[in-house]
Amino acid sequence: MSPASPQILIVDDDPDLLKLLAMRLQAAGYTVASAASGEAALALVAAAKPGMVITDLRMGSMDGLSLFDALHKSDPALPVIILTAHGSIPDAVEATRRGVFGFLTKPFDSKELLRQVEAATSLASGASPTEARVGKSDEWRQAFVTRSPIMNALLDQAHMVAESDASIFIRGESGTGKEMLAQAIHRASPRRSKPFIAINCGAIPEPLLESELFGHTRGAFTGATRDHKGLCQAAEGGTLFLDEIGDMPQPLQVKLLRALQERKVRPVGATQSIDIDVRIISATHRDITAEMKAGNFREDLYYRLNVVSFEIPSLAERREDIPLLASYFLNLLCVKYHKEINGFAPEAMELLLGAPWPGNVRQLQNIVEQTAVLCTTPIIPTSLVQKALRDDIGSIVPFEEARRHFERDYLARLLKVTSGNVTQAARLAKRNRTEFYKLLQRHQLNASLFKEVTE
């Protein structure tokens, strides 16, 4: 935080919460003023001119959104964070649609509150919207538009790991941003000035994949008319991202393991090995544990790649990001297509918030683009979102991923019906108890949690 950070005005009709907020913010080094109502806040704003406002949503005669509207009539650039114990989809939709900077529910997460406060106060120093969201020291992660505590915790861990040279293994469903995370780690690492090179191991045939990774010499095979430097050499000093590593053919897995152990590669057709200095980040959407059990992926290679592991949450696990992401994509698309669209109708945003999103963030981006292209009004209507969700090809996921979703939902349903009784659930599934426990472990389902929910 800059020493010249602007004053923060906090507004709430709960005196205990006002004290708690003031203590948290003052402990972080901020100057704080407080008001017990929206009307009192407006009077203070005229005299003190704060740099940002944190207000409760539900108050007496003037609620948080009414206060926001009044504040923005005189100062449209003033950042406002709304805090409420009555968090709901309509509230979040309405707040986001009107342009509220942040929206948090009580009991609030102190770390996330301070993160949003720091981002909001940076607007007063003239930072761009992107800089304001992430902070100048966090430029490495600026591609991630999120207010999710889960996602922010993952990014904090990724930043710590980036300083080391440890190999990183990223799990996540298709469309969650595995390559984006790999790029962010590279930008935060000491290797940031060197190349970042990505390759999809499942998109290239086996004979060509070896040549792409390790290179080849002239005459090594038909069509090899010159020496070719492989991607391991091209990424020298930087980061090599192996996407969909779970699809790598087994013979090549052996050669990759040897290259990682010796830190040398031998181009196809060459007799001498070449030293390499690259950091390896790999990723997959597959259940790699199941692949190893089936003999499709080498355990020794997995443990060499999986020094540090990250799992990116699906969009369904961080729904609080949907309004933020939808608005972010819409703003970019308005510039791209030269359109003036102010946002989504409240019912349209509710549809986005409630959709299953099997294609994750990539699918959301496609839906927003489709609606923006077809929209002829200042607000995207519900009908356009309904049609886009119904027609979207991104909702079709790979067979294995669909089966994994089905298994997880099926097991959870059984546990819910049996109140967490594993023996009874296994009997209903016509599986022995040991096998049923293994299925629960594979999908990280804890039977005891269903007992607590039932009780």
C-alpha positions as CSV (number, residue, x, y, z in Angstrom):
1,M,0.0,0.0,0.0
2,S,1.2,3.5,-0.9
3,P,1.8,5.9,2.0
4,A,-0.5,8.3,0.2
5,S,-3.4,5.9,0.1
6,P,-6.8,7.8,0.0
7,Q,-9.2,7.7,3.0
8,I,-11.7,4.9,3.1
9,L,-15.3,5.6,4.2
10,I,-17.1,2.6,5.8
11,V,-20.9,2.7,6.1
12,D,-23.0,0.3,8.2
13,D,-25.8,0.6,10.7
14,D,-24.2,-2.2,12.8
15,P,-21.8,-0.4,15.2
16,D,-19.9,-3.6,16.1
17,L,-19.2,-4.3,12.4
18,L,-18.1,-0.7,11.9
19,K,-15.5,-1.1,14.7
20,L,-14.3,-4.4,13.3
21,L,-13.9,-3.0,9.7
22,A,-12.1,0.1,11.0
23,M,-9.7,-2.0,13.1
24,R,-8.9,-4.3,10.2
25,L,-8.3,-1.4,7.8
26,Q,-6.4,0.7,10.2
27,A,-4.2,-2.3,11.1
28,A,-3.4,-2.5,7.3
29,G,-2.3,1.2,7.4
30,Y,-5.4,2.8,5.9
31,T,-7.1,6.0,7.2
32,V,-10.7,5.3,7.9
33,A,-13.9,7.4,8.4
34,S,-17.2,5.8,9.4
35,A,-20.9,6.5,9.0
36,A,-23.9,4.8,10.5
37,S,-26.3,5.4,7.6
38,G,-26.4,6.3,3.9
39,E,-27.5,9.8,4.6
40,A,-24.6,10.4,7.0
41,A,-22.2,8.9,4.5
42,L,-23.3,11.4,1.8
43,A,-22.7,14.3,4.2
44,L,-19.2,13.0,5.0
45,V,-18.4,12.5,1.4
46,A,-19.1,16.2,0.6
47,A,-16.6,17.2,3.3
48,A,-13.9,14.5,3.4
49,K,-13.8,13.3,-0.3
50,P,-12.8,9.7,0.4
51,G,-10.9,7.6,-2.1
52,M,-13.3,4.7,-1.8
53,V,-16.4,3.5,0.1
54,I,-17.3,0.2,1.7
55,T,-21.0,0.0,2.5
56,D,-23.5,-2.5,3.8
57,L,-26.3,-3.4,1.4
58,R,-29.2,-3.6,3.8
59,M,-29.6,-0.5,5.9
60,G,-32.5,1.7,7.1
61,S,-34.0,4.3,4.7
62,M,-31.1,4.2,2.2
63,D,-29.6,0.9,1.2
64,G,-26.2,0.3,-0.2
65,L,-27.2,0.4,-3.9
66,S,-29.2,3.6,-3.4
67,L,-26.1,5.1,-1.7
68,F,-24.0,3.9,-4.6
69,D,-26.3,5.6,-7.1
70,A,-26.2,8.8,-5.2
71,L,-22.4,8.7,-4.9
72,H,-21.9,8.0,-8.6
73,K,-24.1,11.0,-9.7
74,S,-21.4,13.3,-8.3
75,D,-18.3,11.1,-8.7
76,P,-18.7,8.2,-11.3
77,A,-15.1,7.0,-10.8
78,L,-15.4,6.5,-7.0
79,P,-14.9,2.8,-6.2
80,V,-17.6,1.2,-4.0
81,I,-17.4,-2.2,-2.4
82,I,-20.8,-3.6,-1.1
83,L,-20.7,-5.9,1.9
84,T,-23.8,-7.8,3.0
85,A,-25.0,-10.6,5.1
86,H,-27.9,-11.1,2.7
87,G,-25.8,-12.2,-0.3
88,S,-27.9,-13.6,-3.1
89,I,-27.7,-14.0,-6.9
90,P,-30.1,-11.0,-7.6
91,D,-28.0,-8.7,-5.3
92,A,-24.7,-9.7,-6.9
93,V,-26.3,-9.3,-10.4
94,E,-27.7,-5.9,-9.7
95,A,-24.5,-4.7,-8.0
96,T,-22.3,-5.8,-10.8
97,R,-24.7,-4.5,-13.5
98,R,-24.6,-1.0,-12.0
99,G,-20.8,-1.0,-11.9
100,V,-20.0,-1.7,-8.2
101,F,-16.3,-2.3,-7.8
102,G,-16.6,-5.3,-5.5
103,F,-19.3,-7.4,-3.8
104,L,-18.5,-9.5,-0.6
105,T,-20.7,-11.4,1.7
106,K,-20.6,-11.6,5.5
107,P,-18.8,-13.1,7.3
108,F,-16.2,-11.6,5.0
109,D,-12.8,-13.0,4.3
110,S,-10.3,-10.4,5.6
111,K,-7.6,-11.3,3.1
112,E,-10.1,-10.9,0.1
113,L,-11.4,-7.6,1.6
114,L,-8.0,-6.1,1.8
115,R,-7.1,-7.4,-1.7
116,Q,-10.2,-5.6,-3.1
117,V,-9.5,-2.5,-1.0
118,E,-5.9,-2.3,-2.3
119,A,-7.1,-2.7,-5.9
120,A,-9.8,0.0,-5.4
121,T,-7.6,2.5,-3.8
122,S,-5.0,2.2,-6.6
123,L,-7.6,3.8,-8.9
124,A,-7.1,7.1,-7.0
125,S,-3.4,7.0,-8.2
126,G,-4.4,6.8,-11.8
127,A,-3.8,3.1,-12.4
128,S,-5.6,1.4,-15.3
129,P,-8.6,-0.9,-14.5
130,T,-6.4,-4.0,-15.0
131,E,-3.7,-2.6,-12.7
132,A,-6.4,-1.6,-10.2
133,R,-7.7,-5.1,-10.1
134,V,-4.4,-6.9,-9.6
135,G,-2.0,-4.2,-8.3
136,K,1.3,-3.3,-10.0
137,S,3.3,-5.9,-8.1
138,D,0.9,-8.5,-9.4
139,E,1.3,-7.9,-13.1
140,W,2.4,-11.5,-13.5
141,R,-1.2,-12.7,-12.8
142,Q,-3.1,-9.9,-14.6
143,A,-4.6,-12.5,-17.1
144,F,-6.7,-13.9,-14.2
145,V,-9.9,-11.9,-13.6
146,T,-11.1,-13.3,-10.3
147,R,-12.4,-12.4,-6.9
148,S,-12.6,-16.1,-5.8
149,P,-10.8,-16.9,-2.5
150,I,-10.1,-20.4,-3.9
151,M,-8.5,-19.0,-7.1
152,N,-6.6,-16.2,-5.3
153,A,-5.2,-18.8,-2.8
154,L,-4.0,-20.9,-5.7
155,L,-2.4,-17.9,-7.4
156,D,-0.6,-17.0,-4.1
157,Q,0.8,-20.5,-3.9
158,A,1.8,-20.4,-7.6
159,H,3.7,-17.1,-6.9
160,M,5.7,-18.7,-4.1
161,V,6.6,-21.7,-6.2
162,A,7.6,-19.6,-9.2
163,E,10.7,-18.5,-7.5
164,S,12.1,-22.0,-7.4
165,D,13.0,-24.3,-10.4
166,A,10.7,-27.1,-9.2
167,S,8.7,-29.0,-11.9
168,I,5.0,-28.2,-11.7
169,F,2.0,-30.4,-12.6
170,I,-1.3,-28.6,-13.3
171,R,-4.6,-30.4,-13.2
172,G,-7.9,-29.0,-14.4
173,E,-10.9,-29.5,-16.6
174,S,-10.8,-28.2,-20.2
175,G,-11.2,-24.5,-20.4
176,T,-10.1,-23.6,-16.8
177,G,-6.9,-21.9,-17.9
178,K,-4.1,-24.4,-17.4
179,E,-1.8,-22.7,-20.0
180,M,-2.7,-19.2,-18.5
181,L,-1.5,-20.4,-15.1
182,A,1.7,-21.8,-16.6
183,Q,2.4,-18.5,-18.3
184,A,1.7,-16.6,-15.1
185,I,4.2,-18.8,-13.2
186,H,6.8,-18.1,-15.9
187,R,6.2,-14.4,-15.7
188,A,6.7,-14.5,-11.9
189,S,9.9,-16.6,-12.1
190,P,13.5,-15.6,-12.5
191,R,13.2,-17.1,-16.0
192,R,10.7,-14.4,-17.1
193,S,13.2,-12.8,-19.6
194,K,13.7,-16.2,-21.4
195,P,11.3,-18.0,-23.8
196,F,8.0,-19.6,-22.7
197,I,7.2,-22.3,-25.2
198,A,4.0,-24.5,-25.2
199,I,3.3,-27.8,-27.0
200,N,0.1,-29.9,-26.9
201,C,1.3,-33.5,-26.6
202,G,-2.0,-34.9,-27.7
203,A,-2.3,-32.9,-30.9
204,I,0.9,-34.1,-32.7
205,P,1.5,-37.7,-34.0
206,E,4.1,-39.7,-32.1
207,P,6.9,-39.6,-34.8
208,L,6.6,-35.9,-35.2
209,L,6.3,-35.2,-31.4
210,E,9.8,-36.6,-30.7
211,S,11.3,-34.4,-33.4
212,E,9.3,-31.4,-32.1
213,L,10.6,-31.9,-28.6
214,F,14.1,-33.0,-29.1
215,G,14.9,-31.8,-32.6
216,H,16.4,-33.8,-35.5
217,T,19.5,-33.8,-37.8
218,R,19.5,-33.4,-41.5
219,G,18.7,-36.7,-43.2
220,A,17.4,-38.3,-40.0
221,F,14.2,-39.3,-41.9
222,T,12.5,-38.6,-45.2
223,G,11.9,-34.9,-45.5
224,A,14.5,-33.8,-42.9
225,T,16.4,-31.5,-45.3
226,R,18.1,-29.5,-42.5
227,D,19.0,-29.6,-38.8
228,H,16.0,-28.7,-36.6
229,K,16.3,-27.4,-33.1
230,G,13.7,-29.0,-30.8
231,L,11.5,-27.1,-28.4
232,C,13.6,-28.2,-25.4
233,Q,16.5,-26.3,-26.9
234,A,14.4,-23.4,-28.1
235,A,13.2,-22.9,-24.5
236,E,16.7,-22.7,-23.2
237,G,16.9,-20.8,-20.0
238,G,13.1,-20.5,-19.9
239,T,10.0,-22.6,-19.5
240,L,8.6,-25.5,-21.5
241,F,4.9,-26.2,-21.1
242,L,3.8,-29.7,-21.9
243,D,0.0,-29.5,-22.3
244,E,-2.1,-32.7,-22.2
245,I,0.9,-34.7,-21.0
246,G,-1.5,-37.5,-20.2
247,D,-1.8,-38.1,-24.0
248,M,1.9,-38.6,-24.6
249,P,2.7,-42.0,-26.2
250,Q,4.5,-44.4,-23.9
251,P,7.7,-44.8,-25.9
252,L,8.2,-41.0,-25.8
253,Q,7.5,-41.0,-22.0
254,V,10.7,-43.0,-21.6
255,K,12.7,-40.6,-23.6
256,L,11.3,-37.6,-21.8
257,L,12.1,-39.1,-18.4
258,R,15.7,-39.7,-19.5
259,A,16.0,-36.1,-20.7
260,L,14.7,-34.8,-17.4
261,Q,17.0,-37.0,-15.4
262,E,20.1,-36.2,-17.4
263,R,19.1,-32.6,-18.4
264,K,20.2,-33.5,-21.9
265,V,18.4,-34.2,-25.2
266,R,19.5,-36.2,-28.2
267,P,18.0,-35.0,-31.5
268,V,16.6,-37.7,-33.8
269,G,19.4,-39.0,-35.9
270,A,22.2,-37.5,-33.7
271,T,24.9,-39.4,-31.9
272,Q,25.6,-36.7,-29.3
273,S,23.4,-35.3,-26.5
274,I,22.9,-31.6,-25.9
275,D,22.7,-30.0,-22.5
276,I,19.5,-28.2,-21.7
277,D,18.4,-25.8,-18.9
278,V,14.6,-25.5,-19.0
279,R,11.8,-25.5,-16.3
280,I,9.1,-28.0,-17.1
281,I,5.4,-27.3,-16.4
282,S,3.0,-30.0,-17.5
283,A,-0.8,-30.2,-17.5
284,T,-3.6,-32.6,-18.1
285,H,-7.4,-32.8,-17.9
286,R,-7.2,-36.6,-17.5
287,D,-7.4,-38.6,-14.3
288,I,-3.7,-39.3,-14.2
289,T,-3.9,-41.6,-11.2
290,A,-6.3,-43.8,-13.2
291,E,-4.0,-43.6,-16.2
292,M,-1.1,-44.9,-14.2
293,K,-3.2,-47.7,-12.7
294,A,-4.2,-48.7,-16.3
295,G,-0.5,-48.7,-17.3
296,N,-1.0,-45.8,-19.8
297,F,1.3,-43.4,-17.9
298,R,4.7,-44.1,-16.3
299,E,4.7,-43.5,-12.5
300,D,8.4,-42.6,-12.5
301,L,7.8,-39.8,-15.1
302,Y,4.8,-38.6,-13.1
303,Y,6.8,-38.2,-9.9
304,R,9.5,-36.4,-11.9
305,L,7.0,-34.0,-13.3
306,N,4.8,-33.7,-10.1
307,V,7.2,-32.0,-7.7
308,V,4.5,-29.3,-7.0
309,S,0.9,-29.9,-8.0
310,F,-1.9,-27.4,-8.6
311,E,-5.6,-28.1,-9.4
312,I,-7.4,-25.2,-11.1
313,P,-11.1,-25.1,-9.8
314,S,-13.8,-25.3,-12.4
315,L,-16.0,-22.3,-13.1
316,A,-18.8,-24.0,-11.3
317,E,-16.7,-24.0,-8.1
318,R,-16.1,-20.3,-8.3
319,R,-19.4,-18.9,-9.5
320,E,-18.7,-15.5,-7.8
321,D,-16.3,-14.9,-10.7
322,I,-19.1,-15.3,-13.4
323,P,-20.4,-11.7,-13.3
324,L,-16.9,-10.3,-13.2
325,L,-15.7,-12.4,-16.1
326,A,-18.8,-11.8,-18.1
327,S,-18.4,-8.0,-17.7
328,Y,-14.7,-8.3,-18.5
329,F,-15.2,-10.2,-21.7
330,L,-18.1,-8.0,-22.7
331,N,-16.0,-4.8,-22.4
332,L,-13.3,-6.4,-24.6
333,L,-15.8,-7.4,-27.2
334,C,-17.5,-4.0,-27.3
335,V,-14.2,-2.5,-28.3
336,K,-13.5,-5.3,-30.8
337,Y,-16.9,-5.0,-32.5
338,H,-17.4,-1.3,-32.0
339,K,-20.6,-1.8,-29.9
340,E,-22.1,0.1,-27.0
341,I,-23.5,-2.5,-24.6
342,N,-23.9,-1.7,-20.9
343,G,-24.3,-5.2,-19.5
344,F,-26.7,-8.1,-19.1
345,A,-30.3,-8.0,-18.0
346,P,-30.6,-9.2,-14.4
347,E,-32.4,-12.4,-15.5
348,A,-29.8,-13.0,-18.2
349,M,-27.0,-12.8,-15.6
350,E,-29.0,-15.2,-13.4
351,L,-29.0,-17.7,-16.2
352,L,-25.2,-17.3,-16.6
353,L,-24.8,-17.8,-12.8
354,G,-26.9,-20.9,-12.8
355,A,-25.5,-22.6,-15.9
356,P,-23.4,-25.8,-15.4
357,W,-20.4,-24.6,-17.5
358,P,-18.8,-27.9,-18.5
359,G,-16.6,-25.9,-20.8
360,N,-15.6,-23.5,-18.0
361,V,-14.2,-20.0,-18.6
362,R,-13.6,-20.7,-22.3
363,Q,-17.2,-21.6,-22.8
364,L,-18.3,-18.5,-20.9
365,Q,-16.2,-16.4,-23.2
366,N,-17.8,-18.0,-26.2
367,I,-21.3,-17.4,-24.8
368,V,-20.6,-13.7,-24.1
369,E,-19.2,-13.3,-27.6
370,Q,-22.2,-14.9,-29.3
371,T,-24.6,-12.7,-27.3
372,A,-22.6,-9.5,-27.9
373,V,-22.4,-10.1,-31.6
374,L,-26.2,-10.7,-31.9
375,C,-27.3,-8.0,-29.4
376,T,-29.0,-4.9,-30.9
377,T,-30.0,-3.2,-27.5
378,P,-27.9,-1.5,-24.8
379,I,-28.6,-4.5,-22.4
380,I,-28.1,-8.1,-23.4
381,P,-31.6,-9.7,-23.0
382,T,-32.4,-13.1,-21.4
383,S,-33.5,-14.6,-24.7
384,L,-30.1,-14.2,-26.3
385,V,-28.4,-15.9,-23.4
386,Q,-31.0,-18.7,-23.4
387,K,-30.4,-19.3,-27.1
388,A,-26.6,-19.2,-26.7
389,L,-26.6,-21.7,-23.8
390,R,-28.9,-24.0,-25.7
391,D,-26.9,-23.9,-29.0
392,D,-23.4,-23.8,-27.5
393,I,-21.2,-26.6,-28.8
394,G,-18.8,-25.9,-25.9
395,S,-21.3,-27.7,-23.6
396,I,-20.2,-30.9,-25.2
397,V,-17.3,-32.3,-23.2
398,P,-14.9,-35.2,-23.9
399,F,-16.4,-38.7,-23.1
400,E,-13.9,-39.3,-20.2
401,E,-14.7,-36.0,-18.6
402,A,-18.5,-36.5,-19.0
403,R,-18.1,-40.0,-17.4
404,R,-16.1,-38.5,-14.5
405,H,-18.8,-35.8,-13.9
406,F,-21.4,-38.5,-14.0
407,E,-19.5,-40.8,-11.5
408,R,-19.0,-38.0,-9.1
409,D,-22.6,-36.8,-9.2
410,Y,-23.9,-40.4,-8.9
411,L,-21.7,-41.2,-5.9
412,A,-22.7,-37.9,-4.2
413,R,-26.3,-38.7,-4.8
414,L,-25.9,-42.2,-3.2
415,L,-24.2,-40.8,-0.1
416,K,-26.9,-38.1,0.2
417,V,-29.7,-40.7,0.0
418,T,-28.0,-43.1,2.5
419,S,-26.9,-40.2,4.9
420,G,-23.2,-41.1,4.3
421,N,-23.6,-44.9,5.1
422,V,-20.9,-46.3,2.8
423,T,-22.1,-50.0,3.2
424,Q,-25.6,-49.1,2.2
425,A,-24.5,-46.9,-0.6
426,A,-22.2,-49.7,-2.0
427,R,-25.1,-52.1,-1.8
428,L,-27.3,-49.8,-3.8
429,A,-24.6,-49.4,-6.4
430,K,-24.0,-53.2,-6.5
431,R,-20.3,-52.8,-5.7
432,N,-18.3,-54.3,-2.9
433,R,-17.4,-51.9,-0.1
434,T,-13.6,-51.9,-0.8
435,E,-14.2,-50.9,-4.5
436,F,-16.8,-48.3,-3.4
437,Y,-14.3,-46.7,-1.1
438,K,-11.7,-46.5,-3.9
439,L,-14.3,-44.8,-6.1
440,L,-15.0,-42.2,-3.3
441,Q,-11.2,-41.6,-2.9
442,R,-10.8,-41.1,-6.7
443,H,-13.5,-38.4,-6.6
444,Q,-12.3,-37.0,-3.3
445,L,-15.7,-37.5,-1.7
446,N,-15.9,-37.7,2.1
447,A,-18.8,-39.8,3.4
448,S,-18.8,-38.2,6.8
449,L,-19.6,-34.8,5.3
450,F,-22.9,-36.2,4.1
451,K,-23.7,-37.3,7.6
452,E,-23.2,-33.8,8.9
453,V,-25.3,-32.3,6.2
454,T,-28.1,-34.7,7.0
455,E,-27.9,-34.1,10.7
